[in-house]
Amino acid sequence: MSAHSDERSESELMAELARGDLGPLGVLYQRYARMVSCVAASYLTHAERSDVDDLCHEVFLTLAEVAPRYHDHGKLASLLRGITIRKARSLRRRRWARRGLLAALGGASVGTAAPREGLIDGALAAKRELERGLAALSVGQREVVLLRFVGQLDDHEIAAMLGLSPETVGTRLHRARETMRRVRAQGVKGEGSR
């Protein structure tokens, strides 16, 4: 039976998913992928089509995970919209945190206008710079940097999570910033000598 001609109700499909049968996922994807994709695109402005498609796939995988807890018969579209919005917001926060991380740790400037190819080159250079900087950090420094700028935790939350004092967290963040600035300065000198 093709996904287009499948007559099973949402409740039946979700019950099958809840029992671990992933077959209904294809049917649900056929029914709701366009809606999910539209919602994702509305939250991910300026995103590549592949990002929207990836998020759409993630939404349906999450649907399979939450199927055993699905009890709102007739409200599957609402559930899918909610999952999509949460995932899109999370992706936006991660992107925002990454830009903030680059800016806070002395990375490339954020928000400058440039031609599209310049933006792509700049993004690749910033990514390489960020990777070099993170690689130069000690494990302890890298942990606090990622928890602060990607996890968006404050010093006290990081301290509780890692079993450190907030002062130690602050010291590690300060040292990490210094290391990142030093790595960036070395990269700029290296580019100037070419």
QUILIN-V30469 format. One record per residue. N is the residue number from 1. RES is the residue in one small letter. PHI is phi in degrees with one decimal (* if undefined). Layout:
N RES PHI
N RES PHI
//
This chain:
1 m *
2 s -77.0
3 a -63.4
4 h -69.6
5 s -99.5
6 d -70.6
7 e -97.2
8 r -63.2
9 s -76.7
10 e -56.0
11 s -60.3
12 e -65.0
13 l -63.1
14 m -67.5
15 a -64.7
16 e -65.1
17 l -59.4
18 a -62.5
19 r -83.0
20 g 98.4
21 d -84.1
22 l -86.9
23 g -53.7
24 p -63.6
25 l -60.4
26 g -63.4
27 v -65.2
28 l -64.4
29 y -61.3
30 q -59.5
31 r -75.4
32 y -120.1
33 a -59.7
34 r -63.0
35 m -61.5
36 v -60.5
37 s -62.6
38 c -64.8
39 v -63.7
40 a -59.9
41 a -62.6
42 s -69.6
43 y -92.0
44 l -107.6
45 t -62.5
46 h 65.7
47 a -86.8
48 e -70.6
49 r -59.1
50 s -64.4
51 d -66.4
52 v -65.4
53 d -62.8
54 d -61.0
55 l -64.0
56 c -61.0
57 h -62.9
58 e -60.0
59 v -60.8
60 f -72.0
61 l -66.4
62 t -65.4
63 l -57.6
64 a -63.0
65 e -69.0
66 v -90.1
67 a -52.1
68 p -61.9
69 r -100.3
70 y -76.7
71 h -131.1
72 d -88.2
73 h -55.3
74 g 87.4
75 k -122.4
76 l -64.2
77 a -59.8
78 s -65.2
79 l -61.2
80 l -63.8
81 r -60.8
82 g -62.3
83 i -61.7
84 t -62.3
85 i -63.1
86 r -61.7
87 k -68.4
88 a -65.7
89 r -63.6
90 s -61.9
91 l -63.9
92 r -62.0
93 r -63.2
94 r -63.2
95 r -64.9
96 w -61.3
97 a -63.7
98 r -64.2
99 r -62.6
100 g -63.4
101 l -63.0
102 l -60.1
103 a -67.2
104 a -68.3
105 l -99.4
106 g 85.3
107 g -76.3
108 a -61.2
109 s -64.7
110 v -111.0
111 g 87.4
112 t -84.6
113 a -80.1
114 a -161.4
115 p -59.4
116 r -54.9
117 e -66.2
118 g -66.9
119 l -64.6
120 i -64.2
121 d -60.7
122 g -64.7
123 a -65.6
124 l -65.6
125 a -64.8
126 a -64.1
127 k -63.9
128 r -61.5
129 e -63.3
130 l -62.5
131 e -62.0
132 r -61.8
133 g -64.1
134 l -64.3
135 a -66.1
136 a -78.6
137 l -81.1
138 s -70.0
139 v -58.4
140 g -63.5
141 q -67.4
142 r -61.1
143 e -58.3
144 v -69.8
145 v -63.2
146 l -67.2
147 l -65.6
148 r -72.5
149 f -91.7
150 v -98.1
151 g -79.3
152 q 56.8
153 l -97.5
154 d -89.9
155 d -56.1
156 h -68.2
157 e -65.8
158 i -64.4
159 a -59.2
160 a -63.4
161 m -67.6
162 l -97.9
163 g 71.8
164 l -118.2
165 s -84.5
166 p -59.2
167 e -65.7
168 t -64.7
169 v -61.0
170 g -60.1
171 t -64.0
172 r -63.4
173 l -64.5
174 h -61.0
175 r -64.6
176 a -63.4
177 r -61.6
178 e -61.9
179 t -62.8
180 m -64.1
181 r -64.2
182 r -64.6
183 v -62.9
184 r -64.1
185 a -61.9
186 q -65.1
187 g -66.3
188 v -66.3
189 k -61.8
190 g -62.9
191 e -69.2
192 g -69.3
193 s -88.4
194 r -75.3
//
